[in-house]
Amino acid sequence: MQINLKLAISFCLALMSAIQFVYGQQKQESILDSLKVLPDKSNSLTEKIEIWYQASETLQRSMPDVVMELSHWMLNESQNSEYGIGEGLAYEQMGNAYYYKRKADSSIWAYQKALGFFRKENEQRKIFKMYNYLIFAFRLQGNKDSTVFYVKKEVEQANITKDSSDLATALHDDGFHLTEANHLNLAINSFFRALQYVKPTAYNTRININNGIGDCYHVMGNDSAALKYFNVSKEIAQGMGGPKVRQEYWLALASNRISSTYLELKRLPEARLAIQEQMSHASQTDDVEQLYTAWLNYGMYYTNTKQYDSAEMAFKNGMKIQRKVGRKRAIGIIHYNISGLYNEWRKFPLALAHADSANRIFATLTSSVWQSKNFHSLAIAQAGMKKYEEAYQTLTQFVETNGRLMTEDNNKKVAQMQAAYDVEKKDAAIAVLNKENELKDSQRNFLMVLVASLLALAILIFYLYRQKQKSNTLLSEKNQIIEKSLHERETLLKEIHHRVKNNLQIISSLLSLQSKSLGASDSAAQGAISESRNRVKSMSLIHEQLYQEDTISGVEMNDYISRLVSSLTSSYGLDTEKVEVRIESENILLDVDSAIPLGLIINELVSNSMKYAFPEQRNGTILISLKNTMNELLLLVKDDGVGMDDSKKSSQSFGLSMVNSLMRKLKAEIKIVSQGGTSVEISIKDFKKITLA
């Protein structure tokens, strides 16, 4: 469609009106009056429709009501002249207005009407655009099946248009869909393919693709890579041209990803700076979603830094925004976060009220993941109000819901992997059978040609050579199938270790809740619970290391001991300026069955040194050594504290009894020396090392 100079000038006037509105210099009615007279009598119908369409494109995010009015003008003018493309453009902008008013059903209806007109007019690029818009509308509606359907349609349409921008957008949306389905490696592959097609000037698409890659790495636990790509998105937004409002929106979006990641990593100073940037950009956009996430991040930051008044104010500001918009799920999330704040603040009645509100909302949305999280917050509030029976019932719901989610997730992954394996196995069997038939034919031909002539023999030899090449190719393909299957099983095993670690954290939370229910005077019981939590933590660290590291079959003991000592130092409040903890461990890789009992033994011995060796704030040193000799492991835990009484050496406390039991499992021998402190040396004969190929 050709646009003349007058049309370009008219569009600039529309853009200026939109900018004036954003900065509060002109009312909505004035904008409509200006847009109504913007086309003059010399403009053709197609030019008039294009003027209003371009104005709608500019105003759709900030002024959806104005865009709705413009779409009706476009529709009336197009219907009167039977201008099919104009009717499609009108319904397209009507869908955009509904979308930004968060009315998913109406936006889907309008986009599908537009799609019908564009199909009649054979507008292939516009058909692609409607598929893209329908994906966003169905996501807003929460309809995953329809979202997946239109992602596939979008990819098919991009292959029809052959346009690089369409291909980049389609591959990005495919990556987003694969991320939601937890196929992270496939998602990253789609995102990187999208980067090959995206144009340098397509700032929005480039930002979304890099954000998608960062999201995948974040879910995979590679937060350094995630932050790298989030910062790339931020750099792209800083270099984009066009309206300032649009740039501020994308900068706010990138800053949100960065601040959320820092919050999860508990890197609070960096999180605070990122949130300040996010709020600065969000306040320039007039985009409620960016303002909401900025206040939500502020609330979580202030909660983590125990600035409870500021956290309360931030969460309530986020609540005001979402109540205006009416997004129930976001309101439920705010209630959940406020409940967690009040639990931290020990304002349990308020925590209970907000947890109840969140629970009612998540129940109507059938949001099992958030409902599971909220059960935990609700139980803490109930226990804080001494409603222990209700707290127990709620925790039971929490454990059941969490277990159901884990089972459903694992069953889905196992079913997917089994289906893929069955298909591969069937294809491999068919290939082998075909190969056997080919070899039989080759032998028959060889005998026939051998009798016929020497020339035929030469031809047959060449044929067999080619068949050998095919056989090698088939073998290579089968090896690739096996490697893929092994990779998928490794991924599942990592997921299992992840889930085990999460369940151990649940047990730790239950112990913490039990501790809070005890009186302050019952120090012995609280101490026993604290020790149990440390033992659970020592096992949790092993499973955490297994799913985070590349070697899932073994535990790197030097790193594990360092993390365990760090956890115990924090748990017992050890003053590291007075007591130095030295670790002298070789790089030994042990299997899980050896690492868990050894970790529990180290936990008990180091805990005893931290608790008893240095009373009255004495100075000293704790040494932990693990070395591999010819056929045994030598563990040494030594301190230069007050030493151990002979009566304690023969004590049958739970901790020492557990150590003795674990030593029997490892076929170990112990030697305790109490001169100038306490030295415990254990030689372990029954252990299994992992050797990397």
N, C-alpha and C positions, 0 to 999 in steps of 0.2 A: 504494500500500500504506500503510495507516494505522499509525502508530507511536504507542503510548500513552506515558504518562509513565513507567511502569515500564521500558519498553524504552529510553527516552532515558537514564534513570539507569543502566541496565545498560551501555549503550554508553559512558557516561562512565567507568564502572569499567574497562572494557576499555582505554580510552584511557590511563587512569592507569597500568595495568599495563604498557602499551607504553612509556610515558615512563620508568617505573622501570627497564625493561630497558635502554633506551638509555644510562642513566647508571650501569649496572652494579650496581643495587641488588637485582635479583631474577634468578634463573636461569631458563633456558628452560622447564625442567620445571615450575617454580612458575607460570609464566605459563599453561601448558597446563592445569594443575590448576584455576587460577582461572577460565579461560574455560569449562572443562567444566561447572562448576556455576553459571556466571553466569545462564543461563536457569533459572527455577524451574518448578514443576509448573503454575503458573497461566498460563504463557506458551503461546500456541498454536504450532502448527508454523511458521506463517509468521513469527511474532515470533521464535522460536528461530533460524530460518535467518537472519533479518535481523540479529540480534545478532551471530552468528558472522561474517556477511558484512561488517558494519561494522568489526568487530575486525580482520578480514583486510585490509580496505582500509587500516587504520591501520598494520598491521605488515608489509605485503608487502615493503617495501624493506629494512627492518632485520632482519626475522626470517622469511625465506622458508620455513624448515623448520617453524616454527609454523603458518604459513599453509597449508602442504601438509597438515598434520594436520587443521586446521580444515576444509579442503575435503573431506577424506574423511568427517568427521563429517556435514557438510552433505549429501554425496552419499548416505550410508547412510540418514539420516533421510528425505530426499526420495524415494528409491527405494522405501522401505517404504510410503510414503503415496501413491506415484505423483503426486508434486508436480513437474510439468514445469519450472516456473520455478525451483524450488529446485535441480533437477539442473543447469539452465543456469548458475545462480549458482555452484554448486560447481565446475563445470568452468572457469568464468571465473577463479575464485581459484586453482585448480590451475594454470591457464596462467600467471597472474601469478607464482606461486611458482617455476615452471620458468624463466620469463623472468629473474627476478632471480638465479637460480642459473646463468644464462647457458647454459641448455639449450634452444637454439632449436627443434630438431625436436619435442621434447616439448611445448613451449609452443604451437607451431602446432597440434599434434594436439588439445590441450585446448581451445584457442580455437575450433577448428572444430566440436568436439563441442558446446560451449556455443552456437555459432551455430545449429546444428541445432535445439536445444530452443527457442531464442528465436523462430526462424521458425515452429515449430509453434504457439507461444503468441501469435504476432503481436505480439511486443514490439519495436516499430520502433526505439525509442531504444536498446534493448539490442543490436539488430542493428547499428546504427551503431557502438556502442561496440566490438563484436567486430571490425568492419572496421578500426577504429582500432588495436586491439591487434595484429591480424594484420600490419598495416603495420610496426609496431615489431619483431615477431618475425621477419618475413622480412628486414628490414634486418639484424638480428642474425645471421641465417643467411647473409647475403650474396647473397640471391636477388633481383636487381633486377627481373626480369620479373614475379614474383609481387607485389613491392612496388608496381610501377606499376599492376598489375591491381586491387589492393585500394584504391589511392588513387582510382582512377576509381569503384569501387564505393562508396567512402565519400562522394564528392561527390554521386553519384546518390542515396544514402540520405539525405543532408542535405537535398536538395531534396524528399524525401518527408516527413521529419519537420517541416520548416519551422521548426526550432528554431534560434534565433540562435547558441547555443553550438555546436551541431553544424556550422552553416555556417562559423563562425569556425575551428573545428578542421579541417574539411575543406579550406578554402581555404589554411590554414597548411600542411597536409600536401602539397597540390598545389604550393604555392610551394617547399617543400623538395625535392620530386621534380624540379621544373623547374630548381632550382639545381644539383642533381647532374647534370642533362642539359646544363648550361651555357647554358640559355635564361634569362639573368639578368634581362633587362627584363621578360619574362613573369612570372618568379618574383616580382620586386618588385611587379608589378601585383597578383598573387594575395595577397601579404602585406598590401598596403594595403587591398584589399577585405576581407580578414579582420578588419582593425582596425575596419571599419565595423560588424561584427556582434558583436565580442567584448564581453562585459559587463565593467564596471569591477571587479567582484569576482572575475573569472576571472584571477587573478594568473598562474597557470602558463602559460595560453595567451597572455596579453599578453606575458609575458617571451619565450616561444618565438618569437612573431611578430616582435618587435623584434630578437631575435638573428638571425632569418632575414634581415631587411632589412640588418642590419649585415654578415652574411656575404656577401651579394650585393655590397654596395658594396666590401667588402674585396677580393673576387676581381676586381672591376672596377678596382681601384687607387685608389679614392676612400677613403683610410683616415680622413680627417677625418670624413666622413659615417658611416663604419663605427663609429668610436669614439663618435660622438654617439648612435647607436642602442644600442650596448652599454651606455653609461652610463644610457640610459633604462631598460633592463632592470634594471640595478642599483638604480635609484631605485624601480622597481615592487617589487622584492624587499624593499627596506628598509621599504616601507609595508604589506607583506602581514601578515595576522594568522595565527592558527592555531598549530600546534605550532612551537616554536623550531627543531627539527631540520629541518623542511621549509623554513623561511626560510633557514637556514644553507646548505642544499643549493643553493637558487637563487642566493644571493649568491655562493657558490663558483663556480657555473656562469658567472655574469656576469663575475666577476673573472678567470676563465680566459680568456674572449674578449678582455678588455682587455689582460691581460698578454701573451698570444700576439701581439697586434697590435703592442704596443710592442716586443717582442723582434724581430719582423720588421723594424720601422722602425729598429732599433738605438738606440732611445731608452731607454737602459739604466737611468738613475735612476728614470724613471717605471715601467719594467718591474719593477724591484725592489720598489717600493711596492705595485704591483698584485699581484705574486706573494705578498708577505707577507700581504696581505688574503685572497688565495685560499687559502693554507695555513691561515690562522686560521679561515676559515669551513669548509674541508674537514675539519679535525680535529674539528669539532663535529657532523659528519654521520654518521660511520661509513660513508660511501659510498666504496668502494674506487676507483671510477673518478675521483672528484674528488681523492682523495689522490694517485693515480697521476699525473694531469695536473699537479698542483701540484709534485710532485717532478721531473717531466720539465721543466717551465718553469724551476725552480731550476737544474737541470743545464745547460740552455742558457744561462741568465743567467751562471752561474759560468764556463762555457766562454768566453763572449764577453768576460768581464772577466779572463780568464786566472787565475782562482782554481781551479786544476786539482784540488787535493785535495778542495775542497768540491763541485766538479762531479761527481767520481767518487763521492763519498758519496751525492749526490742521485740520480744515475742508478741506483745499486745499490739504494737504497731503493725506487725505482719498479719495479725488476726483481723485488724480493721480493714486492711487491703483485701483480704480474701473474703470477708463478709460482704463487701461491696460487689465483688466479682461473682461470688456464690459457688466456688469450687469446693465441694464437700470433702474430697480427699485431702486437699491442702489444709482445710480447716481442721480435719482430724489429725494431720501431722503436727500442726501448731499446738493443738491440745496435748498431744503426746509429749512434745518437747517441754511445754509448760509444766506438765506433770512431773517430768524428770527434774526440772529446775526446783520445784517445790519439795521434792523428795530430798534433793541435795541440801535445800534450805531448812529441812526438817519442819516444813509447814504441811504436815500430812493431810489435814482435812482438805486444803486447797488442792493438793496433789491428787487426792482421791476423786474430787469433783471433776477435774480435768481429764483424768484417766477414764472415768465413767463416760464422759462426753465423747472422748476419742473412740472408746469401745463401741458405743452405739453407732457412730458414723461408719467405722470399719466393718461392722456387722452388716449394715445395709449395702455396702459396696462389695461385700464378699472379698475383702482385701486380707487374705490369710497372713501374708508376710507382716504387714503392719499390725494386724490384730495380735499376732504372736509376740511382737516386740512390746506392744502395749500391755499384755498380760503381766509381763515382768514388772513394769512400772506400777501397775495397779496393785500387785501383790506387796511391793515394798511400802506403798501408801497404807494398805490395810494393816500390815504388820506394825508400821509406825503408830497406828491408832489402836494397837493391841487387839485387833480383830484377827487373831491368829488362825482360827478355823477357816474364815473366809480367805485369808492369805494362802493357806495351804491348798484350798480348792482352786484358787486362781493359778497358783504355781503348777498344779496338776494340769489345768487347761493349757498353760504355757508349754509344759513338757510334751503334752499330747499333740498340740498344734505344731510345735517345732519338729517333733518326730515325724508327723504326717507329711509336713513339707519336705523334709529330708528324704523320706521314703518315696514320695511322688517324684521328686527330682531325680533320685538315683534310678528308680524304675524306668523313668522316661529315657535317661541316658543309656541304661542297659538295653532297653528295647531298640533304641536307635542303632546302637553298636551291633546288637545281635542281628537286626535286619540287614545292616550293611555287610556283616560277616557272612550271612546266609547267601546273599546275592553274589558276593565275591567267590564263595566256595562253589556255588552252582556254576558260575561262569568259568571257574578254573577247571571243574570236572568236565564241562562241555569242551573246553579247549583241549584238555588231555585226550578225550575221546576222539575229537577231530584229528588230533595229531597222530593217534594210533592208526586211524583209518588211512591217513595220508601216507604213513610209513608202509602199510600193507600194499597200497597201490604202487608205491615206489619200488618195492621188492618185486612185485609182479611185472612191472614194466621193465625192471632191470633184467629179469630172466628172458623176457621176450626179446629185448633189444640185444642181449648177449648172443642169442642164437642167430639173430638177423645179421649183424655186421659189427665190425670194430668201430665204425663211425657212430652207430647208435650207442655203443658203450661209452664213447667220449661224451656224448650229449647227456647220458644218464649220470655220469660222474659230475658234470657241471650242475645238473639238477639237484643231486644229493648235496652238493656244496651249498646251494641256495637254501635247501631245506634245513641244513645245519644252522645257517644264519637265522632263519625263522625260529628254529628251536631255541637258540640263544636269546632271541628277542622275547619269546614266550617266557623263558626262565627269568629274564630280567623283570618282566611285568609281574610275574608271580612273587618275586622278591619284593617288588614295590608294594604289592598288596599286603604281604606279611609285615613289612616295615610300617605301613599305615595302621594295620591292626594293632601292632605292638605300641605305636604312639598313642592310639586311642585308649588302650588299656592302661598305659602309663598315666594318661590324663585322668582316667577314672580312679586310679589308685591315689593320685594326688588329691582328688576330690574327697575320697574316703578319709585320708589323713586330715584334711581340712575340717570335715564334719566331726571326726573324733575330737579334734582340738576344740571345736565349738561346744560339743557336749561336755567336755571336761570343764570348760569355762562356765557352763550352766551349773555344773555341780559346785564349782567355786562360788557362784552367786548364791546358790541355795545355802551353802555353809555361811556365807556372809550374812544372809538374812537371818539364819538361826542365831548367829552371834549377836545381832542387834536385838533379838528378843530376850537375851539374857541380861540380868542385872549387872550393874558395874561392879558389884561386890563379888560376883562369881568369876574371879580372875582365872582360876584353874581351868574352868570349862572354856572360857574364852581363849586361853592359851592353847588348849588342846585343839579347838576348832581352827585357830590360826595356823598351827603346825600341820593340820590336815590339809588346809588350803595350800600351803607351801608344797606338800607332797603331790597334790593334784597338779599344781603349777609345774613341778619338775617333769611330770609326764606330758603335760600339755606342750611344753617347749619342744619336746622331741618330735611330736606330730606336727607342730608348726614348722620346725626346720625341714621336715621331710617333704611337705608340700610346697615350700618356698624354694628349695634348692633343686638343682638339676638331678642330683643323685638321690632318687626316692627310696632306694633299697638300703641305704646306710646313713648313719648319723656321724657327722664330723665332731668328734668329742671336744676338741680345743674350743671351737666356737660355742658348743653347747654348754661347757663348763663356765665360760665367760658370761653367757646370758643367764645361767642359773645363779651364779654369784651376784650378778647385778640385781636380780629379782629378790634374793634373800637380803642383800644389803638394804634395799628399799623397805622390805617387809619388817625388818628388825630395827630400822632407823640407825644403822651402824654409822658412827662418826668416822668417815674415811680419812680425816685429817689426823686422827689419833691411832686408828688401827689400819695398817696397810694389808691388803689382800693380794698375794702374789700367786699367779697361775703359771706353772711350768709343765705344759702338756705337749706331747708330741702330736703330730697330725695323724691321728688314728681314726679310721672309718669302721665303726661297729654296726652289726645288724641290730634291728629293733629289739629282738629278744635278749640281747646282751646289754644294750644301751639303757633300757628302762630300769632293770634292777640296779645297775651300776649308778644310774642317775639318782635313784632313791637313796642309795647308800651315801653318795656324796652329799645329798641334801641333808641327811640326818647328821653326818659328822661336821659339816660346815655350820649347820644351825646350832649344834652344841657349842662349838667354839665361839660363835657370835654371842650366844646367850650367857655363857658361864665363864669364859676364859678371862674376860677383862672387866671385872666389877669396878665400881667407883671410878669409871672413866679412865682406866689405865691405858697407857700406850702399849702398842705391840704389833705383832705381825702374824698373819695366818697364811700358811703355804699350802697350796694344792698342787700335787704332782701326779701325772699319769704317764707311765712309760711302758713300752713294749719290749720285753727281753726275748729270749729264745722261744719259750713256749708258754709264757705267762705274762699277764698284765700286772704291773706294780702300781698300786694307788697309795699315795701318802697324803694325809691331812694332818698338818702340824701347826701348833701355835706356841708362843712363848708366854702364855698367860699363867694363871695361878695353879694350873695342874689339876689332876683328877684324883679324888680320894679313892683308896683301895675299895671302899665300900661301894662306890659308884661303878667300878669296873665290873663287879659281879651283879649289879642291879638288873632286875628284870623289868625295866620300864618298857612301855610299848615301843618307843623308838629303837632301843637296843635289841629288843626281841625281834623287831622287824628286820634290823640289820643282820642278825644271826640267821634268820630264815632266808634272806636274800643271798647271804654268803653260801648257804648250803646249796642253793640253786646253781650258783656259779662255781661250786667246788673250790671255795676260797679259804684261806687261812689268815687269821688276824693276829697282830702283835701290837700291844698297847704299852707305851713307855711314858711315865709321868715324872720326868726330871727336867726342870727348867721349862715347864709347860706340859703340854700333852701331845704325844706323837702316836698316830694310829696308822699302821702300815698293813695293807691287805694285799696278798698275792692271789691272783685269780687264774685258775687253770682252765675252766670251762667257758670259753668265749668264742665268738665267731667274728673274724674280720672280713671286711668287704674289700676286694681288690678290683680297682677300676681297670677295664681293658685298655 
